[in-house]
Amino acid sequence: MTRQEFQKLCAAPVLLDGATGSNLMAAGMPRGVCPELWILEHPDAIHQLQTAYVEAGSQIIYAPTFGGNRINLARYGLEERIRELDLTLMGYAKKAAHGRALVAGDVTTTGQFMEPLGNLTYETAFDTYREQISLLAEGGADLLAVETMIHIGETCAAVDAAHAVCDLPVMCSMTVEADGNIFTGGNIIEAAAQLEAAGADAVGINCSVGPEQMEAIIHNIRKTVSIPVLAKPNAGMPIIAEDGQAVYQMEPEDFARHMMALASQGATLLGGCCGTTPAFIKALAQRLSARG
């Protein structure tokens, strides 16, 4: 997909997928394992989930390559399997999409803090993302999703790396607090403008909070940038159960109703994060269809 084709696609609302990790845990993925390796070894679980998203109406699904960069994989001693993991998992997503949905190569934070908060340099971040994004492009990604980012410098390094190795459209979404502040400093409004200037093709928020808490933030992002705005919130704010698990209580219809409010504030890329399932995407698809 070209960047121009992506902009044309976003002239109307585009339906993304919902959560991956929380659904795979419900399907049996244990805590503490490397998700990418578990998915590699359990292809049926991801195929069933992603096929269900396509059936629900997702026009773009995210490949399960979320933590597939060398720094993340090194925590599990898997850094030398990066090529196998990223190419195989991209292949799983392409098979599930079956030509009915686009597939975004999914990229996230390295898990390290950038200077001056930590030791990660721009150069190291750039090289790390360049390696992974090269593999995702080779594997047939239609576009890229740089998501759940917590530092503007690291996010810009990912965008720069993408432009260095391919011409695919780049969607960027950061995780923020309810007031729009980024955990490592600054706010999403400033970050959105900076990411547009860096060459991002869409900007917005994922994870963070529920859709009912995003309206003002989405409104202000829309006023700030000229590129499409993305909203991929959780299924409301979780309750922490006695066993430490996050329990999301928002129902699909309530989620869809709140997402329509975000659409009215200018978000055109709409999906879900933690706690959402194909039923949430289906409910949102039905509301979008009814709106016409």
C-alpha positions, 0 to 999 in steps of 0.5 A: 500500500502506498502512502497516498492509497492510505490517505484515500482509505482514511477518507472514511472510517477505517476499522482496525482490530481489537486486542491480541495479548489479552485474548491469547491469554484467555486462549491459554498463553501463560504469563511470563513467556515470550508472546512471539514464541508462544504464537509461533508454536500455537498458530491455531490460536492466532489464526482463530482470533485474527480470522474472527476480527476479519469476520467482524469487519476489521479492515486492518489487522495487526500482525502479532509482531508486537515485541519482535525487535532484537532488544525485546527478544534478547530478554528471552534469549531469542534475539538470533531468531528474530528473522524466523519469528517476524517473518513467520508471524507476518505470514500467519497474519497474511494467511488470516487476512486472506486478502480481505483485510490489510495487515500492519506490521506491528512494532512497539517500544524496546522496553528501555528508557531513552537518554536522558531517562535511561541508556537507550540512544537514538542510534540504537533505537533506530538500528533496532527498528530498522532491522525489524521493519525491514523484516516486516516489509519483506514479509509482506506488510501492507503498512506499519503500526508503531504502537503503545509507545511511551517516549516521543524520541523512540517513536520518532526513531521508529518512524525514521527507521521505517522511512529508511527501509521502505515506503509503507504508510506508518501509523503511530499511537502512544499510550497516555494518561487520562489528561493526555500526558505521556508517561516519560514527559510531554503530552500527546498533542505536542507529540502528534504534531512532532510525529506528523512533522517526522513523516507519520501517516496517522497519529493517535492513542492506543491502550491507555484508558477507555474510550469514554475518557478520550474525547477531549484528547482526540478532539485536540489531536484532530485540531492539531494535525492534518493526517488521520487520527487513530483511537484504539482504547481499552475496554474501559478502565480495568478492575484488578482482581485478587489474582492480579489480573486486569478485568475489563467490564465494558460491554461491546455495545457500550464500547461501540457507542463511546467509539462513535463519539470519538469518530465524531471528534475526528478519529477515522482509524478505530479499533480496540486494545486490552479487553476488547474482542471480535464482538467489540469490533462487530458492534462498532462495525454495525454502528458505523454501517448504520450511520452510513 
